[in-house]
């Protein structure tokens, strides 16, 4: 993990009541973090993601994940370092908005 990923993991994600996995493999991709209960990927992007090729690759990856119902949240490393509380508040709000209610079996199940 990068230092930014460690900061987000140890100082926020690991403390959440929802289970968040690190380095989750989905298809041919490795997600920085993944919250299954919200079908939410959390990505921290370094400078390589802001090149033309990096943006193209991220678009292909995000489309693949969207096809599987996974929403991708992207934050730059700089944003994390300069607005940590704002990033954490946004992640919390996104998890709350996407959490699936517990499954209630139908009478015929």
DAVENUR-V557218 format. One record per helix or strand of 2 or more residues. SS is the DSSP state (helix for helix, strand for strand). FROM is the first residue (numbers start at 1). TO is the last residue. If there is no record, write none. Layout:
BEGIN
[[SS:FROM:TO] [SS:FROM:TO]]
END
This chain:
BEGIN
[[helix:3:11] [helix:13:15] [strand:21:26] [strand:29:35] [helix:36:38] [strand:40:45] [helix:47:50] [helix:52:67] [strand:71:76] [helix:77:82] [helix:84:98]]
END
